[in-house]
Amino acid sequence: MFAYINGKIVKKEPTGVIIDVGGIGYQIHIPLSTYSVLPALGQSAKLLIYYHVREDIQALYGFASHEEKDLFMLLINISGIGPKMAITILSGATPDQFRRRILEGDVKALTLIPGIGLKTAKRIIVELSEKMGRTDEALPDDLAPVAVATHEEVLKALTSLGYRRSEALSALRKAIQELGESAPVEKYIKTALNHM
């Protein structure tokens, strides 16, 4: 429903901000990383928004960058982690630090975040390490450097359909063998799906 909110900051705290848009004040929950880059009171700010609705609550969550919002969306898709916990987790590290902790399997660092126990930390690492893409799962050199952007787009499409990155890579290789290295994205996706 909301993609972003752009307006004047009338109140800001480390956990939330109120932004005035045309005389309406939107109360938005934010992580510490977003708070640290907000301009001063009275200045204009634009936040990417996630609109959370349950039968008993409606809340807005705001982010200064797409990277923060993407991590937030990954976190709330993990069983047992709601939006408030996801904000707390994001407040404990920058997006780069958090991604590094996941890819390195740093359980200890995650358990330092309030509310994150050993089991939850392990579950976060297991569920996110593949979705974030380990460095050893980056696009290999044998997949035509000229068309890397196209191939990454295909991989993103396949993983968004629920396939693991390793499965998507394997199917993409087969699609490239069939179609060559300069086919359109749609053709690669269609052919790769046939190999899933």
ROSE-4610 file (N, C-alpha, C; in Angstrom, 1 decimal, always signed):
// ROSE-4610
residu = [M/M/M/F/F/F/A/A/A/Y/Y/Y/I/I/I/N/N/N/G/G/G/K/K/K/I/I/I/V/V/V/K/K/K/K/K/K/E/E/E/P/P/P/T/T/T/G/G/G/V/V/V/I/I/I/I/I/I/D/D/D/V/V/V/G/G/G/G/G/G/I/I/I/G/G/G/Y/Y/Y/Q/Q/Q/I/I/I/H/H/H/I/I/I/P/P/P/L/L/L/S/S/S/T/T/T/Y/Y/Y/S/S/S/V/V/V/L/L/L/P/P/P/A/A/A/L/L/L/G/G/G/Q/Q/Q/S/S/S/A/A/A/K/K/K/L/L/L/L/L/L/I/I/I/Y/Y/Y/Y/Y/Y/H/H/H/V/V/V/R/R/R/E/E/E/D/D/D/I/I/I/Q/Q/Q/A/A/A/L/L/L/Y/Y/Y/G/G/G/F/F/F/A/A/A/S/S/S/H/H/H/E/E/E/E/E/E/K/K/K/D/D/D/L/L/L/F/F/F/M/M/M/L/L/L/L/L/L/I/I/I/N/N/N/I/I/I/S/S/S/G/G/G/I/I/I/G/G/G/P/P/P/K/K/K/M/M/M/A/A/A/I/I/I/T/T/T/I/I/I/L/L/L/S/S/S/G/G/G/A/A/A/T/T/T/P/P/P/D/D/D/Q/Q/Q/F/F/F/R/R/R/R/R/R/R/R/R/I/I/I/L/L/L/E/E/E/G/G/G/D/D/D/V/V/V/K/K/K/A/A/A/L/L/L/T/T/T/L/L/L/I/I/I/P/P/P/G/G/G/I/I/I/G/G/G/L/L/L/K/K/K/T/T/T/A/A/A/K/K/K/R/R/R/I/I/I/I/I/I/V/V/V/E/E/E/L/L/L/S/S/S/E/E/E/K/K/K/M/M/M/G/G/G/R/R/R/T/T/T/D/D/D/E/E/E/A/A/A/L/L/L/P/P/P/D/D/D/D/D/D/L/L/L/A/A/A/P/P/P/V/V/V/A/A/A/V/V/V/A/A/A/T/T/T/H/H/H/E/E/E/E/E/E/V/V/V/L/L/L/K/K/K/A/A/A/L/L/L/T/T/T/S/S/S/L/L/L/G/G/G/Y/Y/Y/R/R/R/R/R/R/S/S/S/E/E/E/A/A/A/L/L/L/S/S/S/A/A/A/L/L/L/R/R/R/K/K/K/A/A/A/I/I/I/Q/Q/Q/E/E/E/L/L/L/G/G/G/E/E/E/S/S/S/A/A/A/P/P/P/V/V/V/E/E/E/K/K/K/Y/Y/Y/I/I/I/K/K/K/T/T/T/A/A/A/L/L/L/N/N/N/H/H/H/M/M/M]
num = [1/1/1/2/2/2/3/3/3/4/4/4/5/5/5/6/6/6/7/7/7/8/8/8/9/9/9/10/10/10/11/11/11/12/12/12/13/13/13/14/14/14/15/15/15/16/16/16/17/17/17/18/18/18/19/19/19/20/20/20/21/21/21/22/22/22/23/23/23/24/24/24/25/25/25/26/26/26/27/27/27/28/28/28/29/29/29/30/30/30/31/31/31/32/32/32/33/33/33/34/34/34/35/35/35/36/36/36/37/37/37/38/38/38/39/39/39/40/40/40/41/41/41/42/42/42/43/43/43/44/44/44/45/45/45/46/46/46/47/47/47/48/48/48/49/49/49/50/50/50/51/51/51/52/52/52/53/53/53/54/54/54/55/55/55/56/56/56/57/57/57/58/58/58/59/59/59/60/60/60/61/61/61/62/62/62/63/63/63/64/64/64/65/65/65/66/66/66/67/67/67/68/68/68/69/69/69/70/70/70/71/71/71/72/72/72/73/73/73/74/74/74/75/75/75/76/76/76/77/77/77/78/78/78/79/79/79/80/80/80/81/81/81/82/82/82/83/83/83/84/84/84/85/85/85/86/86/86/87/87/87/88/88/88/89/89/89/90/90/90/91/91/91/92/92/92/93/93/93/94/94/94/95/95/95/96/96/96/97/97/97/98/98/98/99/99/99/100/100/100/101/101/101/102/102/102/103/103/103/104/104/104/105/105/105/106/106/106/107/107/107/108/108/108/109/109/109/110/110/110/111/111/111/112/112/112/113/113/113/114/114/114/115/115/115/116/116/116/117/117/117/118/118/118/119/119/119/120/120/120/121/121/121/122/122/122/123/123/123/124/124/124/125/125/125/126/126/126/127/127/127/128/128/128/129/129/129/130/130/130/131/131/131/132/132/132/133/133/133/134/134/134/135/135/135/136/136/136/137/137/137/138/138/138/139/139/139/140/140/140/141/141/141/142/142/142/143/143/143/144/144/144/145/145/145/146/146/146/147/147/147/148/148/148/149/149/149/150/150/150/151/151/151/152/152/152/153/153/153/154/154/154/155/155/155/156/156/156/157/157/157/158/158/158/159/159/159/160/160/160/161/161/161/162/162/162/163/163/163/164/164/164/165/165/165/166/166/166/167/167/167/168/168/168/169/169/169/170/170/170/171/171/171/172/172/172/173/173/173/174/174/174/175/175/175/176/176/176/177/177/177/178/178/178/179/179/179/180/180/180/181/181/181/182/182/182/183/183/183/184/184/184/185/185/185/186/186/186/187/187/187/188/188/188/189/189/189/190/190/190/191/191/191/192/192/192/193/193/193/194/194/194/195/195/195/196/196/196]
x = [+0.8/+0.0/+0.9/+1.8/+2.7/+4.1/+4.6/+6.0/+7.0/+6.7/+7.5/+6.7/+7.2/+6.6/+7.7/+7.3/+8.2/+7.5/+8.2/+7.6/+8.5/+8.0/+8.8/+8.9/+10.0/+10.2/+9.7/+8.8/+8.3/+8.7/+9.1/+9.6/+10.5/+11.6/+12.5/+13.1/+13.1/+13.8/+14.5/+15.4/+16.1/+15.3/+14.0/+13.2/+12.0/+11.8/+10.7/+10.8/+9.9/+9.9/+8.5/+8.1/+6.8/+7.1/+6.5/+6.7/+5.4/+5.4/+4.2/+4.1/+3.0/+2.7/+1.4/+1.4/+0.1/-0.8/-0.2/-1.0/-1.3/-0.9/-1.1/+0.2/+0.3/+1.5/+1.5/+2.5/+2.7/+3.7/+3.3/+4.2/+4.9/+6.2/+6.9/+8.0/+8.0/+9.0/+10.3/+11.4/+12.7/+13.8/+14.8/+15.9/+16.9/+17.9/+18.9/+19.7/+19.9/+20.7/+20.0/+18.7/+17.9/+17.9/+17.8/+17.8/+19.1/+20.2/+21.5/+21.7/+20.9/+21.0/+19.9/+19.0/+17.9/+18.3/+17.8/+18.1/+17.5/+17.7/+17.3/+15.7/+15.2/+13.7/+13.4/+12.3/+11.8/+12.3/+13.3/+13.8/+13.0/+13.1/+12.3/+13.1/+12.3/+12.9/+12.0/+12.7/+11.9/+12.3/+11.3/+11.6/+10.8/+11.5/+10.8/+9.9/+8.8/+7.8/+7.4/+7.2/+6.5/+5.3/+4.1/+2.9/+2.4/+2.4/+2.1/+0.7/-0.1/-1.5/-1.8/-2.4/-2.9/-4.3/-5.1/-6.5/-6.5/-5.4/-5.4/-4.4/-3.7/-2.7/-2.4/-2.1/-1.6/-0.4/+0.7/+1.9/+2.7/+3.5/+4.4/+5.8/+6.6/+8.0/+8.8/+9.8/+10.5/+12.0/+12.5/+13.9/+14.6/+15.8/+16.5/+17.0/+17.2/+17.7/+17.0/+17.1/+16.5/+17.2/+18.5/+19.2/+18.6/+18.3/+17.7/+16.3/+15.5/+14.2/+14.2/+15.1/+15.3/+15.6/+16.6/+16.9/+15.7/+15.0/+13.8/+12.8/+12.6/+11.6/+12.1/+13.4/+13.9/+13.7/+13.9/+13.8/+12.4/+11.4/+10.0/+9.4/+10.1/+9.7/+10.2/+11.0/+11.5/+10.4/+10.1/+9.1/+9.5/+8.6/+8.9/+9.5/+9.8/+10.3/+9.3/+8.8/+7.8/+8.6/+7.8/+8.4/+9.2/+8.7/+9.4/+10.7/+10.8/+12.0/+13.0/+12.4/+13.3/+13.9/+13.2/+13.7/+14.9/+14.6/+15.6/+16.9/+16.7/+17.9/+18.7/+17.9/+18.6/+19.3/+18.8/+19.4/+20.7/+20.9/+22.2/+23.4/+23.2/+24.3/+23.9/+24.9/+24.7/+24.3/+23.6/+23.3/+24.5/+25.6/+26.8/+27.3/+27.3/+27.8/+26.9/+25.6/+24.6/+24.8/+24.9/+25.1/+26.4/+27.4/+28.7/+28.5/+27.8/+27.6/+26.8/+25.8/+25.1/+25.9/+26.7/+27.5/+28.7/+29.1/+30.2/+29.6/+28.3/+27.7/+28.0/+28.1/+28.5/+27.3/+27.0/+25.9/+26.1/+27.3/+27.6/+27.2/+27.5/+27.2/+25.7/+25.0/+23.5/+22.9/+23.4/+22.8/+23.0/+23.9/+24.1/+23.0/+22.1/+21.0/+19.9/+19.3/+18.2/+17.1/+16.7/+15.6/+16.0/+17.2/+17.7/+18.5/+17.9/+18.5/+19.3/+19.9/+20.8/+20.0/+18.8/+18.0/+17.6/+17.1/+16.7/+17.9/+19.0/+20.2/+20.6/+20.6/+20.9/+19.9/+18.6/+17.5/+17.7/+18.1/+18.3/+19.4/+20.5/+21.7/+21.3/+20.7/+20.3/+19.4/+18.4/+17.4/+17.9/+18.8/+19.2/+20.5/+21.4/+22.7/+22.6/+21.6/+21.5/+20.8/+19.8/+19.0/+19.9/+20.9/+21.8/+22.8/+23.1/+24.1/+25.5/+26.1/+27.5/+28.4/+29.6/+30.5/+30.9/+30.9/+31.3/+30.1/+28.9/+27.8/+27.6/+28.6/+28.5/+28.5/+28.1/+28.0/+29.4/+29.6/+30.9/+31.4/+32.7/+33.3/+32.9/+32.5/+32.1/+30.7/+30.1/+28.8/+28.8/+29.7/+29.8/+29.8/+31.0/+31.1/+30.4/+30.3/+29.6/+28.1/+27.5/+26.1/+25.8/+26.7/+26.6/+25.3/+25.0/+23.8/+22.5/+22.5/+21.3/+21.2/+22.3/+22.3/+21.9/+22.4/+22.0/+20.5/+19.9/+18.5/+17.7/+18.2/+17.6/+17.6/+18.8/+18.9/+18.0/+17.9/+17.0/+15.5/+15.2/+13.8/+13.5/+14.5/+14.3/+14.3/+15.1/+15.1/+13.9/+13.4/+12.1/+10.9/+11.1/+10.0/+10.2/+11.2/+11.3/+12.4/+13.1/+14.2/+15.5/+16.3/+17.5/+18.5/+19.4/+20.4/+21.2/+21.6/+22.4/+21.6/+20.3/+19.4/+19.3/+19.1/+18.9/+20.2/+21.4/+22.6/+22.8/+22.4/+22.5/+21.6/+20.4/+19.4/+19.8/+20.4/+20.9/+22.0/+22.9/+24.0/+23.5/+22.5/+21.9/+21.2/+20.5/+19.8/+20.8/+22.0/+23.0/+23.5/+23.7/+24.2/+23.2/+21.9/+20.9/+20.8/+20.8/+20.4/+21.6/+22.8/+23.9/+24.0/+24.9/+25.2/+24.5/+23.6/+23.0/+21.5/+20.9/+19.4/+18.8/+17.5/+16.8/+16.5/+16.3/+16.1/+14.9/+13.8/+12.6/+12.8/+13.7/+14.0/+14.8/+15.8/+16.6/+15.7/+14.8/+14.0/+13.1/+12.5/+11.6/+12.4/+13.5/+14.3/+14.9/+15.3/+15.8/+14.8/+13.5/+12.4/+12.2/+12.4/+12.3/+13.3/+14.4/+15.4/+15.4/+14.4/+14.2/+13.6]
y = [-1.2/+0.0/+1.3/+1.3/+2.5/+2.0/+2.8/+2.6/+3.4/+4.7/+5.6/+6.7/+7.4/+8.6/+9.7/+10.9/+12.0/+13.2/+13.7/+14.9/+15.5/+16.3/+17.1/+16.3/+16.2/+15.5/+16.4/+16.0/+16.8/+16.2/+14.9/+14.3/+13.1/+12.9/+11.8/+11.2/+9.9/+9.2/+8.0/+7.4/+6.2/+5.1/+5.0/+3.9/+4.3/+5.6/+6.1/+7.5/+7.9/+9.2/+9.6/+10.8/+11.3/+12.2/+11.9/+12.7/+13.3/+14.7/+15.4/+15.5/+14.9/+15.0/+15.6/+16.9/+17.6/+17.7/+17.9/+18.1/+16.8/+15.7/+14.4/+13.9/+13.5/+13.0/+11.5/+10.9/+9.5/+9.0/+8.2/+7.6/+6.4/+6.4/+5.3/+4.7/+3.4/+2.7/+2.6/+2.8/+2.8/+2.0/+1.5/+0.9/+2.1/+1.8/+2.8/+3.3/+2.4/+2.8/+3.9/+3.8/+4.9/+6.2/+6.0/+7.2/+8.0/+7.3/+7.9/+8.8/+8.6/+9.4/+10.3/+10.4/+11.4/+12.8/+13.7/+15.1/+15.7/+16.9/+17.6/+17.8/+18.1/+18.4/+19.5/+19.5/+20.5/+20.3/+19.4/+19.1/+18.0/+17.9/+17.0/+15.6/+14.5/+13.2/+12.3/+11.3/+10.3/+8.9/+8.2/+6.8/+5.8/+4.7/+3.5/+2.9/+2.4/+2.0/+0.6/-0.1/-1.4/-1.2/-1.5/-1.3/-2.6/-2.7/-4.0/-4.0/-5.0/-5.0/-6.4/-6.4/-7.5/-7.2/-8.2/-7.8/-6.8/-6.8/-5.9/-4.7/-4.6/-3.6/-3.2/-1.9/-1.4/-0.5/-0.7/+0.0/+0.2/+1.3/+1.7/+1.5/+0.9/+0.7/+1.4/+2.2/+3.0/+2.7/+2.9/+2.6/+3.7/+4.0/+5.0/+4.4/+3.1/+2.5/+1.2/+0.9/-0.4/-1.6/-1.4/-2.5/-2.9/-1.8/-2.0/-2.7/-2.2/-2.7/-4.2/-4.5/-5.8/-6.8/-6.4/-7.2/-7.4/-6.3/-6.4/-7.4/-7.4/-8.3/-9.7/-10.0/-11.3/-11.8/-10.9/-11.3/-11.6/-10.8/-11.1/-12.3/-12.9/-14.1/-15.3/-15.1/-16.2/-16.5/-17.7/-18.1/-17.6/-16.9/-16.4/-15.0/-14.4/-13.0/-12.1/-11.2/-10.2/-8.9/-7.9/-6.6/-5.9/-6.0/-5.3/-6.0/-7.3/-8.0/-7.7/-7.7/-7.4/-6.0/-5.0/-3.7/-3.7/-4.5/-4.6/-5.3/-6.3/-7.0/-6.0/-5.3/-4.3/-3.2/-2.9/-1.8/-2.2/-3.5/-4.0/-4.0/-3.7/-3.7/-3.0/-2.5/-2.0/-3.1/-2.8/-3.9/-4.8/-4.1/-4.8/-5.7/-5.2/-6.0/-7.2/-7.0/-8.0/-9.1/-8.7/-9.7/-10.5/-9.8/-10.5/-11.6/-11.2/-12.1/-13.4/-13.1/-14.3/-15.2/-14.6/-15.4/-16.1/-15.5/-16.1/-17.1/-17.1/-18.0/-17.6/-16.3/-15.8/-15.8/-16.9/-17.1/-16.2/-16.1/-15.4/-13.9/-13.3/-11.9/-11.7/-12.6/-12.5/-12.6/-13.5/-13.7/-12.5/-11.6/-10.3/-9.4/-9.6/-8.7/-9.1/-8.1/-8.4/-9.2/-10.3/-11.1/-12.2/-12.3/-13.3/-14.4/-15.6/-16.7/-17.5/-18.6/-19.4/-20.1/-20.6/-21.3/-20.3/-19.1/-18.1/-17.7/-17.5/-17.1/-18.1/-19.4/-20.4/-20.5/-20.3/-20.4/-19.2/-18.0/-16.9/-17.2/-17.7/-18.0/-19.0/-20.1/-21.2/-20.6/-19.9/-19.4/-18.3/-17.4/-16.3/-16.4/-17.4/-17.5/-17.7/-18.6/-18.9/-17.8/-17.2/-16.1/-14.9/-14.7/-13.5/-13.8/-15.1/-15.5/-15.4/-16.5/-16.5/-16.0/-15.6/-15.1/-16.2/-17.5/-18.6/-19.0/-18.3/-18.6/-17.4/-16.5/-15.4/-16.0/-15.2/-15.6/-16.1/-17.3/-17.8/-17.1/-17.2/-16.6/-17.2/-18.5/-19.2/-18.8/-17.9/-17.5/-16.2/-16.1/-14.9/-13.6/-13.0/-11.7/-10.6/-10.7/-9.7/-9.5/-10.7/-10.7/-10.9/-10.5/-10.7/-10.1/-8.9/-8.2/-8.9/-9.4/-10.2/-11.5/-12.2/-13.4/-13.2/-12.1/-11.8/-11.5/-10.9/-10.6/-11.9/-12.9/-14.2/-14.9/-14.9/-15.5/-14.9/-13.6/-12.9/-13.3/-13.4/-13.8/-15.3/-16.2/-17.6/-17.7/-17.0/-17.1/-16.5/-15.4/-14.8/-15.8/-16.8/-17.8/-18.9/-18.8/-19.8/-20.8/-20.7/-21.7/-21.2/-22.2/-21.9/-21.3/-20.5/-19.9/-21.0/-22.0/-23.1/-23.8/-24.0/-24.6/-23.7/-22.4/-21.4/-21.3/-21.3/-21.3/-22.5/-23.7/-24.9/-24.8/-24.3/-24.2/-23.1/-22.0/-20.9/-21.4/-22.2/-22.7/-23.5/-24.4/-25.2/-24.3/-23.3/-22.3/-21.6/-21.3/-20.6/-21.5/-22.8/-23.8/-23.9/-23.9/-24.0/-22.7/-21.6/-20.3/-19.5/-19.8/-18.9/-17.9/-16.9/-15.9/-14.6/-14.4/-13.1/-13.1/-14.1/-14.2/-13.2/-12.9/-12.0/-12.6/-11.8/-12.3/-13.3/-12.9/-13.8/-15.2/-15.2/-16.6/-17.4/-16.7/-17.5/-18.0/-17.2/-17.6/-18.8/-18.7/-19.7/-21.0/-20.9/-22.2/-22.7/-21.8/-22.3/-23.0/-22.5/-23.1/-24.6/-24.8/-26.1/-27.1/-26.6/-27.4/-27.5/-26.9/-27.0/-28.3]
z = [+0.0/+0.0/+0.0/+0.9/+1.0/+0.4/-0.5/-1.0/-0.2/+0.0/+0.8/+1.3/+2.3/+2.8/+2.8/+2.3/+2.1/+2.8/+3.8/+4.5/+5.5/+6.4/+7.3/+8.7/+9.2/+10.5/+11.6/+12.4/+13.5/+14.9/+14.9/+16.1/+15.7/+16.4/+16.0/+17.3/+17.4/+18.5/+17.8/+18.6/+18.0/+17.5/+18.0/+17.6/+16.8/+16.6/+15.8/+15.4/+14.4/+13.9/+13.5/+13.6/+13.1/+12.0/+10.8/+9.6/+9.2/+9.0/+8.6/+7.1/+6.6/+5.2/+5.0/+4.5/+4.2/+5.5/+6.6/+7.9/+8.6/+8.0/+8.7/+9.2/+10.5/+11.1/+11.1/+10.4/+10.3/+11.3/+12.2/+13.2/+12.6/+12.5/+11.8/+12.7/+12.9/+13.6/+12.7/+13.3/+12.5/+13.2/+12.5/+13.1/+13.4/+14.3/+14.7/+13.5/+12.5/+11.3/+10.5/+10.5/+9.8/+10.6/+11.9/+12.8/+12.6/+12.5/+12.5/+11.2/+10.2/+8.9/+8.7/+9.7/+9.5/+9.7/+8.9/+9.0/+10.3/+10.6/+11.8/+11.8/+12.9/+13.0/+12.1/+11.5/+10.6/+9.1/+9.0/+7.6/+7.0/+5.6/+4.9/+4.9/+5.0/+4.9/+4.1/+3.4/+2.7/+3.2/+3.6/+4.1/+3.3/+3.0/+2.4/+3.5/+3.1/+4.1/+3.9/+5.1/+5.2/+6.0/+5.5/+6.2/+6.8/+8.1/+8.8/+9.3/+8.9/+9.4/+10.0/+11.2/+11.8/+12.2/+12.7/+13.1/+14.3/+15.1/+16.3/+16.2/+15.1/+15.0/+13.5/+13.3/+12.1/+12.4/+11.7/+12.0/+10.8/+10.8/+9.7/+10.1/+9.3/+9.5/+8.4/+8.8/+7.8/+7.7/+6.5/+6.3/+5.4/+5.7/+4.9/+3.6/+3.5/+2.3/+1.9/+0.6/+0.1/+0.8/+1.1/+1.7/+3.1/+3.9/+5.2/+5.1/+4.1/+4.0/+3.5/+2.6/+2.1/+3.2/+4.1/+5.2/+6.1/+6.4/+7.2/+6.6/+5.3/+4.7/+4.8/+4.7/+4.9/+6.3/+7.3/+8.7/+9.0/+8.6/+9.0/+8.4/+7.4/+6.7/+7.5/+8.5/+9.4/+10.5/+10.6/+11.7/+13.0/+13.7/+15.1/+15.2/+14.0/+14.0/+13.4/+14.2/+13.8/+13.4/+13.0/+12.6/+13.8/+15.0/+16.1/+16.3/+16.3/+16.5/+15.4/+14.2/+13.0/+13.1/+13.6/+13.8/+14.8/+15.9/+17.0/+16.4/+15.6/+15.0/+14.1/+13.3/+12.4/+13.1/+14.3/+15.1/+15.7/+15.8/+16.4/+15.5/+14.2/+13.3/+12.0/+11.2/+9.9/+9.0/+7.9/+7.0/+6.5/+6.3/+5.9/+7.0/+8.3/+9.4/+9.6/+9.5/+9.7/+8.6/+7.4/+6.3/+6.5/+7.0/+7.2/+8.3/+9.4/+10.5/+10.0/+9.2/+8.6/+7.8/+6.9/+6.0/+6.7/+7.8/+8.6/+9.6/+9.8/+10.8/+12.2/+12.4/+13.7/+14.7/+15.3/+16.2/+17.4/+17.9/+19.2/+19.0/+17.9/+17.7/+17.6/+17.0/+17.0/+18.3/+19.2/+20.5/+21.4/+21.0/+21.8/+21.6/+20.6/+20.3/+21.3/+22.0/+23.0/+22.3/+23.0/+22.5/+21.6/+21.2/+20.3/+21.1/+21.2/+21.9/+20.9/+21.4/+20.6/+19.5/+19.8/+18.7/+17.6/+18.0/+17.1/+16.2/+16.8/+16.1/+15.0/+15.4/+14.5/+13.3/+13.7/+12.6/+11.6/+12.2/+11.3/+10.3/+10.8/+10.0/+8.9/+9.3/+8.4/+7.3/+7.7/+6.7/+5.8/+6.3/+5.5/+4.8/+5.2/+4.5/+3.1/+2.7/+1.2/+0.5/+1.2/+0.5/+0.3/+1.2/+1.0/+0.0/-0.3/-1.3/-0.8/-0.5/+0.0/-1.1/-0.8/-1.8/-2.7/-2.2/-3.1/-4.0/-3.8/-4.7/-5.7/-5.8/-6.7/-8.1/-9.0/-10.4/-10.9/-11.3/-11.7/-13.0/-13.2/-14.4/-15.7/-15.6/-16.8/-17.4/-16.7/-17.1/-17.9/-18.8/-19.7/-19.0/-18.7/-18.0/-18.7/-20.1/-20.9/-20.4/-20.1/-19.8/-18.3/-17.4/-16.0/-15.5/-15.9/-15.4/-15.7/-17.0/-17.4/-16.6/-16.4/-15.7/-14.2/-13.6/-12.2/-12.2/-13.2/-13.2/-13.3/-14.1/-14.2/-12.8/-12.2/-10.9/-9.8/-9.9/-8.9/-9.1/-10.4/-10.7/-10.2/-10.5/-10.1/-8.5/-7.8/-6.4/-5.8/-6.4/-5.9/-6.1/-7.0/-7.2/-6.2/-5.3/-4.2/-4.4/-5.6/-5.8/-5.1/-4.6/-4.0/-5.1/-4.6/-5.6/-6.3/-5.6/-6.2/-7.3/-7.0/-8.1/-9.3/-9.0/-10.0/-10.9/-10.2/-11.0/-11.9/-11.4/-12.2/-13.5/-13.2/-14.3/-15.3/-14.8/-15.7/-16.6/-16.0/-16.8/-18.0/-17.7/-18.8/-19.8/-19.3/-20.3/-21.2/-20.6/-21.4/-22.5/-22.1/-23.1/-24.2/-23.9/-25.0/-25.8/-25.2/-25.9/-26.3/-25.8/-26.0/-24.9/-25.2/-24.1/-24.3/-25.2/-25.4/-25.6/-25.0/-25.1/-24.2/-24.4/-23.5/-22.2/-21.1/-19.8/-19.7/-20.4/-20.4/-20.9/-22.0/-22.6/-21.6/-21.0/-20.0/-18.9/-18.4/-17.2/-17.7/-18.8/-19.3/-19.5/-20.1/-20.3/-19.0/-18.2/-16.9/-16.1/-16.1/-15.4/-15.9/-17.2/-17.8/-17.2/-16.7/-16.1/-14.6/-14.0/-12.5/-12.1]
